[in-house]
Amino acid sequence: MEYTTQAPVGREAKVATIVSIKYCLYARKSTEQEDKQVLSIDSQIKEMEKMAAADNLEIVTMKRESHSAKEAGQRPVFNEIVEELKAGKYTGILTWAPDRIARNAGDLGRIVDLMDQKKLIEIRTYGQKFMNTPNDKFMLMILGSQAKLENDNKVINVKRGLRTRAAMGLRPSMAPTGYLNSKNKDEKCQVIVDSLRAPIIKEMFEKVANENYSGRKIYKWLKEINFTSKSGKYVTLGNIYRILRMTFYYGVFEYPEGSGEWYTGKHTPIITQELFQAVQAKIQVEKKKAYGREFAFTRMLHCAYCESGITAEEKIKELKDGSSNSHIYYRCTKVKNRDCPNESVKESILIDEMLPIIDTMSLDKTELKQKLEKEVARYALFQTGVLRQDLPQSKKHKDISIKTFAKYMLQHGTLTEQREVLSCIKSRILLRDKKLTVE
């Protein structure tokens, strides 16, 4: 579309610069279904193309996006449109309604700023047109603010409704494994016992409480009996622990989680509270065994094969002369892949692997520098105060490399000192077949 302006007849003819508007057709459907009455993306595009043809509008690009417009700056396609408007690729936006562009003040402000800068000449919707005039921009801001108000009120109403359901003994979420959501539309949030899976869930609790099954042993047992969730997938180790900690199974639940608000459910419990408490005691013991001791590299390495964490254990071997020898081994936890092929490795090998890596890395030197200065000062005091020796100038800490000191601490320092060194490494470290690599 083109706009021209011409002087009145009888005066010197002056024709203003022709302004040609090229449009971006933008269709957005929120993943949160912000408004169920809004057309689908394909329907929006179809209607906008009809309007463009009727008004002879030039569409140079088409953008589709399925992303919420509630939070500013979080829509990749919208951000792309803003940059292309700044670059002058087009100067108009054709969209179904103003709230398709923005439902928050941040994004709406960016659009109005572009209009002020004359980068955006016109916004066309199905029933309205917004140009760079005070009234049009004011109306655009009003409509955008109205959409935000509707969103905010909807959130408040939904939360109030969910709290009301919780007070009625209905947990406002999907039924956990062992239960099924009622298919009756008049029984929202109500659950019934899953006759196929509930007995297995109960047996899980009994095996932990009475037979000292660990989480990993439960995981292995469930695979052996081919137990799957409602979606047909095997239950992960993380979900097993989540199930074992879920109070819903004995009849109570917290909503929202972490709020401290507890409710008695209307559903039929699968286990007793006493059985649940017994399981929690066993889980705590298992947790202490697993995490009772710190190792230098734990929580700092990841498996290069499956992205799981790396754990460690100390193995003690009794020698013939009555003494003992101990070694610390690191291995993949296999949380994400039970068949992960990564090999276990001695801590001494990891330290040797880490030494050349330190030479190539950028360290956060502040903490190490302070530690180095303290160590040098302590050593200097010992030499001068105890050994009565003068400390040569060349031995002062200014000649000591921070990286040299870091490697020394890693080889000969205490566990705390080793972890201090490793915590200064900001890169991600991966373990693969006894070798370390840095991302």
N, C-alpha and C positions, 0 to 999 in steps of 0.2 A: 504494500500500500504506500502511496506517495501523497505528501502534503505540499501545496504551493501557496504562496501569498503574493498578491499583485496590487499596485497602487491604484486609486480611483481614477476614472476616466477624466481627462482634462489636465492631469498632472503628468510630470515626467514618469514614464513607465519604468517601474523597478520591480523585478521579480526576485523574490527571496530564494535562498538556496533550497533546492528540492530535498526533502527529508524522506528517504525510503526506509520503511520498517521491514526488517527480516525477523521472522518469528521462530522461537523455539517452542515446540509443542511438548508440554510437560504433563505427564499423567502419573499420579501417585496413589497407591493403595497401602494403607497402614497395616503393619503386621498385627497391631493390636485391635484392628477393626474399630477404629475410632467412631465411625458413623456407619451403621449398617445400611443406611439409605443411600450412601454414596455408591455410584456405579463402579463396576469392575474396571480395571485398567483398559481392557480392550473396548469396553463400552464408552469410556471417557474419550479414548482416541477416535472412535468412530464418530461420536457427536462433534468433536472439535474439528475433524476433517470436513464434515458437512458444513460447519460454520465458515471454515477457511475458504471452501470452494464458493460459497454463496457471497462472501465479502471480498473475494479475489485477494486473499492474503497469501504472502509468500512464506512458506515454511521451509527452513533450511536444515533443520535437525529435529529429531524426536527423542525425547528422554522418558524412560520408564523407571519407576522406583517403587519398591515395596518396603517402606521404612517409616517409622514413626516420626512425626514432625513436632513432637512435644518438647524435645530437648534441642537447644541451639547447637549448630555446628556438627551434628551427628549423622547427617545424610550425605553420603559420598556423591551422589548424582546432583543434588542441590548445590553442593560446594563446587562441583564442576561447572554448573550453569553460571554461578557467580563469577568464576574465573573467566569463562568465555564471554560473558557480558563485558567484563573489564577489558578484554582483548579486542572487543568490537566485532566478534563473530556474528552477532545478531543484536538487535536493540528492542525486541519485543518478546513477551511471554504469552503463550496461549494455553490456558488451562481450564479445568472444569469449574472451579470455584476458588475464591480467595484463600480458603483454609487448606487447599491442596498445596499452596506455596509455603505457608507457615502457620503454626499454632503456638508460637512462642515469640517473645519480644525481641530476642537476639537476631533470629533469621529475618524477621519482619523489618527490623532496623537496617539490616544489610541491604534489603531490597529498596527501601526508601532512600538510603544513602546513594544507591546507584541511580535512582531517579533524579536526585539532587545534582549528581555529577553529569547528568544527561547521557549516561551510559545505557540507561533503560528508559525508553521513550513511552512505552505503552504496555499495559497488562490487560489482556482480554479474557473474560470468563464467559460462561454460557449466557448470562443475562446482564453483565456489567462491563464497563470499560473504565480503566484507571490510567490517567495520564499525569504528567508532571505539573499538576496544579495543586494549590493548597487544599482545595475542597476534595479532590480525588485522593490525595495522599492521606488526608484526615479520615476519609471514609474507609480507605484500605486499612489503616491502623485500627479503626473501630471494629471492623469485621474480624480482623486478626485477633484483637483482644477479646472479642465475644467468643471466638472459638476456644481461646485459652481458658476463659471463664467456664465454659461448658465442660472442658476437660477436667479442670480442678474440681468442679462440683460433682462430676461423675465419679472421680476417685474417692471423694468423701463419702458419697452415697454407697459405692461398692464396699468400701471398708466397713461402713456401718452395718450393711447387710450381712457381711461375713462374720462380724462380731456377734450379731444376733443369732446367726446359725450356730456358732460355737456355743453360745449360752444355752441353746436348745439341745446341746449334746451331739451336734453334727460337725464333724471335722471338715472344714472347707478346702478340700484338696482331693487328688486322686486317691483311690483306695490303695493301701499298701499291699504287698504280696501276702496272700492268705485271705484277702477279702476281695469282693467285686462291687463296683458301683451299681446301684439299682438302676434298671432301665426304665422305670416308671418316671415320667416327666414330673409327676406330682410329688416325687420323693427325692428332690435334689439333695446331694451330699449324703444321702443315706447309703449304707453299705450292708452287704450280706456276706456271710461266711462262705469262702470258696471251698467247697467240699473236697476238691481235688488237691489243693495246696495247703490248706489249713493244718491237716494232720502232720505234714512234713515240717511246717513252721514250728509246731508244738514240739516235735521230736528234736528239732535243732536245739531248742532251749534245754530240753531234757538231757541231751548228749553233752552239752557244755556243763550243766550243773551237776550231773550225776556220773558222767564218764570222763570228765576232764578233757573234752574235745577242745582243741584250739580253733581259731578262725580258719586257719589253713586246712586243718583236718576236716572241718565242716565243708569247706569248699571242695575238697577231694571227694568227700562222701556224696555231696549233691551231684557232682558230675557222674559218679559211678551209678547213681540211680536215675540219671538223665532228668534231673529236676530243672525245669525252666520257669521263667516268669510268664505273665500273661501275654507278653509280646513274643514269646517263643525263644527268648535268649537265656543263656546260662547266667546265674546270679554271680556278680563279681565279688571279690573279696571285700571291697569297700562296702558294698550293699549288704553283705552278710553281717558286718559289724553294725551297720545302720539298723538292720532288723533287730539284732540282739539288744540294741539300746533303746528301741522304740516302746514307750510306755503304752501306746495305743493297744498293744496286744493284750494287756490285762485290764483295759477299760477306761483309761484316762489319757488326756492329751493336752499339750500346751499350744496355745494359739494367740498371736503369732509365735513362732519358735524363738526362744530367748526373751520373751516378754514377761515371764513369770506369772502369766494368767493361765490357770489350769481349769479344765472342765471334765466332768464325768460324761463319757459317751453313751449314746443310746444303743450302740452296737453290742453284739455278743462277744465277750472276751474269748480269746483262744487259750490263754494260759492264766495262771493265778499270779497275784502280786508276789507271793512268796517265792515262786519259781523265778520270776523276773529278778528279784533281789539277789537270789543265789547266783544267777548268771552274771550280774554286775560285779559281784565279789570276785568271781573267777576271771572276768575280763580285766579287772584292775591288777590282779596278780600277773596275768599274761603281759600286760602293758609294762609293768615294772621290770619284768624279765627282759623285755625287748629293748626298753629305753633307760634301764637303770644306770648304764654306763655310757660315757661319751668317748668317741674316738676322733682322731684328728681329721679324717676326711669325710665322715658322715655328714649328710645334709649339704655337702658342697660338691658332690659329684653326681652325674646322671649317666644312666646306661645309654650308650650310643646306638644300641640295637632297638630297644623298645621304649626309651624315654622314662623308664621307671627310676626310682631313687636307688642309691647304693647304701647297703647296710654293712655292718662289720661284726665280727665275733673273734674272741680270743681262744685259741686252742693251746692247751697245756699238755705236754708229753713228759711222762715220768721216765727218767734215765736209769740205767743199770746201777749207777753209783748212789742212787737214792735222791739225787737232785732232780730238778725239773727244767724243762725248756719251753718257752712260750712264744707263740707267733700270732700276730693279728692278721686276719684275712678279710678282704673286702669282696663283696659279691652283689649282683643285681637282686633287688627284692622280688622281681618278677611279678609285680602287682598288675602291670598292664599286659604281660604275656607270660603265662605259666611255662611256656616252652622256650623261653629266651636262651640263646646259646652262649651268652657271655660267660667267660671263665672267671673263677675267683683268683685273687692275686694278693700276695703278701704286702704288708704296709711298707716294708723296706724297699720293695721294687717301685711302689708308687712314689716314694720320696725321691728315688733316683730318677724317675721319669719327670718329676716336678722341677728338679734343679735347672735343667736347660730351659724349661718353659719360663721360669722366673726371669731369666736374662732377656727374654724377648717381650716381656709384658710391661705395661704401665701400671705401677703400684700406687695405691693411696699412701703416700709416704709420711703423712703427718704423725700417725701413731707409731710407726716404726722408727721415725727419727727421734721421737721423745724416748722410746724404749732404748735406742742405741745410746743416746746421750746419758741416760741413767746408768747403763751398763758400763760405759767408758769411765764415767765419774766414779762409780763404785770400784772399778779395777784400779784407777789411778790412786784412790784413797788407800787401797790395800798396799800398793807398791810404796807409796810415800810414807804411810803411817805405820805399817807393819814391817815391811822389808827394808825400810829406810833407803829406798832407791829413788833417784831422780827420774822423772818420766821424760824421755827424749821427745823433742818437738815432732819428730816424724811419726810417733806412735799416737798422737792425738787423733780424735775422732774425725777431724776434717779430711783425713786421708783414707777413711774407711767408707767403702761404697755401701749404700743402703741395701742394694741387691745382694752384696756379699754377706751382709749381716743377716738378711732374710733367709738366705740359704743355710747359714750357720744355725739359726734358730730352728729351721725346719729339720735339720739333721740331729741336733744335740739339745734342743730346747725341751721344756716340759710340754704336756698336752695343751695346756692353756696358751703357751707361747707359740706352739705350732698352729693352733687355731687362729691366733692373732695374725700370724703371717698370711694364712690362707684367706682370712676374711678381708684382707687388703686387695685381693685379686678380684676384680669386678667382672671379669669375663666368665662365660659358662664353660665348665670343664666336663668333658665326656670321657668315659672309660669304655674301651673296646679291646677285648682280648689282651689284657695286661698292659695296654698302651693308653696314654692320656693324650687327648687333643683339645684344643681350645677353639671355641666358636667366636 
